[in-house]
Amino acid sequence: MLARSPKEFFELALQRFHADETRAAEQLCREALAAWPDDVDLLTLLGVVLLAGRQAAAAEIPLRQAVKLAPGFVRARENLGQALLQQGALTEAVDHLQRAAALDPGSESVRLKLAHALAGMGDADSADKMYEQAFALSPHRGELAQAAEHLRAERPQECQQICLRVLSSAPDDVNALRLLAKAAGEQGRWVRAERLLRRALALAPDFHDARLDLARTLKQQDRVDDAVACTAQATTLSPRNPFAWYMHASMLAVAVRHDEALQAYHKAIELRAHHPAAYVGLGHLLKTLGRHDEGVAAYRKAIEQRPNFGEVYWSLANLKTFRFTDEEVRSMHQRLESEPLDEDARVHFMFALGKACEDRHEFDRAFEWYEQACARQRLRVSYDPVDTEVINERIQKVFTPAFIAEHEGVPDAQPRPIFIVG
């Protein structure tokens, strides 16, 4: 180890922590504390690292020592309050967080934690006031708004740079952690996204948007049961949140728990009557269950609530047996010609018009719509035909007639892939 002072150890451990290497950060802290057991910065950092690893009881030990050594050290007292909050020791958590708030009147993160603790104790009025104070104090609101704009414009690296800059001065900023996780997801780095979201939830257990983002991240890793458990927790913690129920329904549908998914979609719509996304999800599920007419009714309800929702028109076209009315065809033409559509909606409308023309035997016009839609869509997807050719060649080399003959009749109770050639 090159470090020769507590400060050097602290900086190395902090670097590891920011790189999501929590075990390495913990090891460095413990190694340094063996030589400098009363270093308040190292004790506090160890507590923060353990909190990020969801080890609240273990984190409480070094944080209590740090507070004992330096009663006026806000960061130590704030994180001790967080450790107690995570363990359900709400009265003591509120005490430490109120002291931290008094010590640092400008701290947003202290007030957010205190608001969570007060809400947990049932003091809704005090919690609401504390939330208002926290939001008013946010020093990074402008920077994070800029980061969010980069993300919307599909510039995840620029978003990442801003978030890392914010976190270098405010490592507990849960909004920055969430945006950084979304940027990681845009780059396909789902494991990193999961770590960042879990860290945000360790700091703010009531951060429901982060919990729902975590569910999506788990789904992307094919951990569907974990995703369902995550959205179920969201509906338990926030039972009046229609988006939580919508997400829960979506995950249940992926898990092929259809009856429960139907109930969750209806719950989302019950809580928020204007919910086009829930009606689309419901339509998809009803289509899967063969309930054609009910599925069409759900799709049409989504169109009624959001007329420019191009995906819904394509979902109707994709029912195969559905036929658009003359009025619906005119509506799609009108929207393409005069509405400020995003690219996704525009492509879906074009595909749907192609299907409408095809059903009317207007084949030349159908091909024109399909050609326009495909040209636009090709620019939006990452597809390498050479890569597909290589994969197909590998499949052919492995699954030879001899290989098939050798394994013919071998019993297998597991679900099997089905190759449909047509």
C-alpha positions in Angstrom: 0.0 0.0 0.0 1.4 3.3 -1.1 -0.7 5.4 1.3 1.3 6.8 4.3 -1.3 9.0 6.0 -4.9 8.9 7.0 -5.7 11.5 4.3 -4.1 9.4 1.6 -6.0 6.3 2.7 -9.3 8.3 2.8 -8.8 9.6 -0.7 -8.0 6.1 -2.1 -11.0 4.6 -0.3 -13.2 7.4 -1.6 -12.0 6.8 -5.2 -12.9 3.1 -4.8 -16.3 4.0 -3.4 -17.1 6.3 -6.3 -16.1 3.5 -8.7 -18.7 1.2 -6.9 -15.9 -0.9 -5.5 -17.4 -1.0 -2.0 -15.5 -4.0 -0.7 -12.2 -2.4 -1.7 -13.3 0.9 -0.1 -14.3 -0.9 3.1 -11.0 -2.8 3.3 -9.0 0.4 2.9 -10.9 2.1 5.6 -10.5 -0.8 8.0 -6.8 -1.0 7.2 -6.3 2.6 7.9 -8.4 2.6 11.1 -6.2 -0.2 12.4 -3.4 2.4 12.5 -5.5 5.5 13.2 -8.6 4.3 15.1 -9.8 7.8 16.0 -9.7 9.4 12.6 -13.2 10.8 12.2 -13.2 11.1 8.4 -12.2 7.4 8.0 -14.8 6.3 10.6 -17.5 8.3 8.8 -16.5 7.0 5.3 -16.5 3.4 6.6 -20.1 4.0 7.9 -21.1 5.5 4.5 -19.6 2.5 2.6 -21.4 0.0 4.9 -24.7 1.9 4.4 -24.3 1.7 0.7 -23.9 -2.1 1.1 -27.1 -2.2 3.1 -25.3 -3.1 6.3 -26.9 -0.5 8.6 -26.2 -2.3 11.9 -22.5 -2.6 11.0 -22.4 1.1 9.8 -23.8 2.3 13.1 -20.7 1.2 15.0 -18.1 3.5 13.3 -20.6 6.3 13.0 -21.4 6.3 16.7 -17.6 6.5 17.4 -17.3 9.4 14.9 -20.1 11.3 16.6 -18.6 10.6 20.0 -15.2 12.0 18.9 -16.7 15.0 17.0 -20.2 15.9 18.1 -20.3 18.8 15.7 -19.3 16.8 12.6 -22.5 17.0 10.5 -21.8 14.3 8.1 -21.1 11.7 10.8 -24.3 12.6 12.7 -26.4 12.7 9.5 -25.2 9.2 8.4 -25.7 7.8 12.0 -29.3 9.1 11.6 -29.6 7.3 8.3 -28.2 4.0 9.8 -30.8 4.2 12.6 -33.5 5.1 10.1 -32.8 2.0 8.1 -33.0 -0.2 11.2 -36.4 1.3 12.2 -35.0 3.2 15.3 -37.0 6.3 14.2 -37.0 8.3 17.5 -33.3 8.2 17.8 -32.8 8.8 14.1 -35.0 12.0 14.3 -32.9 13.2 17.2 -29.6 12.9 15.4 -31.0 14.3 12.1 -32.5 17.3 13.9 -29.2 18.0 15.5 -27.5 17.7 12.1 -30.1 20.1 10.6 -29.4 22.6 13.3 -25.6 22.3 12.7 -26.0 22.7 8.9 -29.0 24.9 8.1 -28.2 24.7 4.3 -28.1 20.9 4.0 -30.7 19.4 1.6 -29.7 15.8 2.2 -30.1 16.1 6.0 -33.6 17.5 5.6 -34.6 14.7 3.1 -33.5 12.0 5.6 -35.3 13.8 8.4 -38.4 14.1 6.3 -38.3 10.3 5.7 -37.9 9.6 9.4 -40.7 11.9 10.4 -43.0 10.4 7.7 -42.1 6.9 9.2 -43.3 8.1 12.6 -46.6 9.3 11.2 -45.9 13.0 11.5 -47.0 13.8 8.0 -47.2 17.6 8.5 -43.7 18.0 9.8 -42.4 15.6 7.1 -44.1 17.7 4.3 -42.5 20.9 5.7 -39.1 19.3 5.8 -39.5 18.1 2.2 -40.3 21.6 1.2 -37.2 22.9 3.0 -35.0 20.3 1.3 -36.2 21.0 -2.2 -35.7 24.7 -1.7 -32.1 24.1 -0.7 -31.1 22.0 -3.6 -27.8 23.6 -4.8 -27.5 21.3 -7.9 -31.0 21.6 -9.4 -29.8 23.5 -12.5 -26.9 21.1 -13.2 -29.2 18.1 -12.8 -31.8 19.6 -15.1 -29.0 20.0 -17.7 -28.0 16.4 -17.1 -31.6 15.2 -17.6 -31.7 17.2 -20.9 -28.6 15.4 -22.1 -30.2 12.1 -21.3 -33.4 13.0 -23.2 -31.3 13.9 -26.2 -29.5 10.5 -26.1 -26.2 11.9 -24.8 -25.6 9.7 -21.8 -21.8 10.5 -21.6 -22.5 14.2 -21.1 -25.2 13.3 -18.5 -22.7 11.1 -16.7 -20.0 13.8 -16.6 -22.4 16.3 -14.9 -23.7 13.7 -12.4 -20.1 12.7 -11.4 -19.3 16.4 -10.9 -22.3 16.8 -8.7 -21.5 13.7 -6.7 -17.9 14.7 -6.1 -19.2 17.5 -3.9 -22.5 15.9 -2.8 -22.0 12.1 -2.7 -25.5 11.6 -1.2 -27.4 13.4 -3.9 -29.9 10.7 -4.7 -31.2 12.5 -7.8 -27.7 12.6 -9.3 -27.3 8.9 -8.4 -30.6 8.1 -10.2 -29.6 10.1 -13.3 -26.2 8.4 -13.4 -27.9 5.0 -13.2 -30.2 6.0 -16.1 -27.1 7.0 -18.1 -25.5 3.7 -17.3 -28.6 1.9 -18.5 -28.6 3.8 -21.8 -25.1 2.4 -22.3 -26.1 -1.1 -21.4 -24.3 -1.2 -18.1 -27.1 -2.7 -16.1 -25.0 -4.0 -13.2 -23.6 -0.6 -12.6 -27.1 1.0 -12.9 -28.4 -1.5 -10.3 -25.6 -0.6 -7.8 -26.2 3.1 -8.2 -29.9 2.7 -7.7 -29.5 0.5 -4.6 -27.1 3.2 -3.2 -29.8 5.9 -3.8 -32.4 3.7 -2.1 -30.1 3.1 0.9 -29.9 6.8 1.3 -33.6 7.5 0.6 -35.8 4.4 1.1 -38.9 6.3 0.1 -37.4 7.3 -3.3 -40.1 5.4 -5.3 -38.9 6.6 -8.7 -35.5 5.0 -8.1 -37.2 1.8 -6.9 -39.2 1.6 -10.2 -36.0 2.3 -12.2 -34.4 -0.6 -10.2 -37.2 -2.9 -11.3 -36.6 -2.0 -15.0 -32.9 -2.6 -14.5 -33.5 -6.0 -12.9 -35.8 -6.9 -15.9 -33.0 -5.9 -18.3 -30.8 -8.5 -16.5 -33.6 -11.2 -17.0 -34.2 -11.2 -13.2 -37.9 -11.0 -13.6 -38.9 -12.4 -10.2 -36.6 -9.8 -8.5 -38.2 -7.1 -10.7 -41.7 -8.3 -9.6 -40.6 -8.2 -5.9 -39.3 -4.7 -6.4 -42.5 -3.3 -7.9 -44.6 -5.2 -5.3 -42.6 -3.4 -2.6 -43.3 -0.1 -4.4 -47.0 -0.7 -4.3 -46.8 -1.6 -0.6 -44.9 1.5 0.3 -46.9 3.8 -2.0 -50.3 2.1 -2.4 -51.9 5.2 -4.0 -49.3 5.6 -6.7 -50.8 4.7 -10.1 -47.5 4.5 -11.8 -46.2 1.9 -9.2 -49.3 -0.3 -10.0 -48.7 0.2 -13.7 -45.1 -0.9 -13.4 -46.1 -3.8 -11.2 -48.7 -5.0 -13.8 -46.0 -4.8 -16.5 -43.6 -6.9 -14.6 -46.3 -9.4 -13.6 -47.2 -9.7 -17.3 -43.6 -10.5 -18.2 -43.5 -13.1 -15.4 -46.6 -14.7 -17.0 -48.7 -14.0 -13.9 -51.6 -12.9 -16.0 -54.5 -12.7 -13.5 -52.4 -10.7 -11.1 -51.3 -8.4 -13.9 -54.9 -7.8 -14.9 -55.8 -6.8 -11.4 -52.8 -4.5 -11.2 -53.6 -2.7 -14.5 -57.2 -2.2 -13.3 -55.8 -0.8 -10.0 -53.6 1.7 -11.8 -56.6 2.8 -13.9 -58.8 3.0 -10.8 -56.3 5.3 -9.1 -55.8 7.4 -12.3 -58.5 7.3 -14.9 -56.4 9.1 -17.5 -53.6 6.6 -17.9 -53.1 5.8 -21.6 -50.0 3.7 -20.9 -51.9 1.4 -18.6 -54.6 1.0 -21.2 -52.0 0.0 -23.8 -50.5 -2.5 -21.4 -53.9 -3.9 -20.6 -54.6 -4.2 -24.3 -51.4 -6.1 -24.9 -52.3 -8.5 -22.0 -55.9 -9.0 -23.2 -54.6 -9.7 -26.7 -52.2 -12.4 -25.2 -55.1 -14.0 -23.4 -57.2 -14.1 -26.6 -59.7 -11.6 -25.4 -59.7 -9.7 -28.7 -62.7 -7.4 -28.3 -61.7 -6.3 -24.8 -58.1 -5.7 -26.1 -59.4 -3.5 -28.9 -61.5 -1.5 -26.5 -58.5 -0.9 -24.2 -56.4 0.2 -27.2 -59.2 2.6 -28.3 -59.4 4.0 -24.8 -55.7 4.8 -25.0 -56.2 6.6 -28.3 -59.1 8.5 -26.9 -56.8 9.7 -24.0 -53.7 10.3 -26.2 -54.6 10.7 -29.9 -51.0 10.9 -31.0 -50.0 7.6 -29.4 -48.7 6.0 -32.6 -47.8 2.8 -30.8 -51.4 2.1 -30.1 -52.4 2.3 -33.8 -49.6 -0.2 -34.6 -50.8 -2.4 -31.8 -54.2 -2.5 -33.4 -52.7 -3.2 -36.8 -50.6 -6.0 -35.3 -53.8 -7.8 -34.2 -53.8 -9.1 -37.8 -57.6 -9.5 -37.9 -58.3 -5.9 -37.0 -59.4 -3.5 -39.8 -59.1 0.3 -39.5 -62.1 2.4 -40.3 -62.0 5.1 -42.9 -62.1 7.7 -40.2 -59.1 6.1 -38.4 -57.1 6.1 -41.6 -57.9 9.8 -42.2 -56.9 10.5 -38.6 -53.5 8.9 -39.1 -52.9 10.8 -42.3 -53.9 14.1 -40.6 -51.6 13.4 -37.7 -48.6 12.6 -39.9 -49.2 15.8 -42.0 -49.9 18.4 -39.3 -49.1 17.1 -35.8 -45.7 17.7 -34.1 -45.0 13.9 -33.6 -41.8 12.4 -32.1 -40.0 9.9 -34.3 -41.3 6.9 -32.5 -45.0 7.9 -33.1 -44.3 8.8 -36.7 -42.8 5.4 -37.5 -45.6 3.6 -35.8 -48.2 5.6 -37.7 -46.4 4.7 -41.0 -46.4 1.0 -40.3 -50.1 1.1 -39.3 -51.0 2.9 -42.5 -49.0 0.3 -44.4 -51.1 -2.4 -42.8 -54.3 -0.4 -43.5 -53.4 -0.1 -47.2 -52.5 -3.8 -47.3 -55.8 -4.9 -45.9 -57.5 -2.8 -48.6 -55.4 -4.4 -51.3 -53.7 -1.1 -52.1 -50.4 -3.0 -52.3 -48.2 -0.3 -54.0 -49.3 2.3 -51.4 -48.7 -0.2 -48.6 -45.1 -0.8 -49.8 -44.5 2.9 -49.9 -45.6 3.3 -46.3 -43.6 0.3 -45.2 -40.5 1.5 -47.1 -40.7 5.0 -45.4 -41.2 3.4 -42.0 -38.4 1.0 -42.4 -36.0 3.7 -43.6 -36.7 5.8 -40.5 -36.6 2.9 -38.1 -33.3 1.6 -39.5 -31.6 4.8 -38.3 -32.9 4.2 -34.8 -31.8 0.7 -34.2 -28.3 -0.9 -33.8 -28.3 -3.9 -36.1 -25.3 -5.6 -37.8 -26.3 -8.1 -40.5 -22.8 -9.5 -40.6 -23.1 -10.4 -36.9 -26.4 -12.2 -37.6 -24.8 -14.1 -40.4 -21.9 -15.2 -38.1 -24.4 -16.4 -35.4 -26.4 -18.3 -38.0 -23.3 -20.0 -39.3 -22.3 -21.0 -35.8 -25.8 -22.5 -35.2 -25.5 -24.5 -38.4 -22.1 -25.9 -37.4 -23.3 -27.0 -34.0 -26.8 -28.3 -34.9 -25.8 -30.7 -37.6 -28.0 -33.7 -38.7 -25.5 -35.9 -36.7 -25.9 -33.8 -33.6 -29.7 -33.9 -33.8 -29.7 -37.7 -34.4 -27.4 -38.2 -31.4 -29.8 -36.4 -29.1 -33.1 -37.6 -30.5 -35.4 -39.0 -27.9 -33.4 -37.7 -24.9 -36.0 -36.8 -22.2 -36.1 -33.2 -21.1 -38.7 -31.9 -18.7 -37.6 -28.3 -19.3 -39.3 -25.9 -21.7 -37.7 -26.1 -25.1 -37.0 -23.5 -27.7 -39.2 -23.7 -30.8 -37.8 -22.8 -34.2 -40.5 -21.6 -36.6 -39.4 -21.7 -40.3 -41.6 -19.9 -42.7 
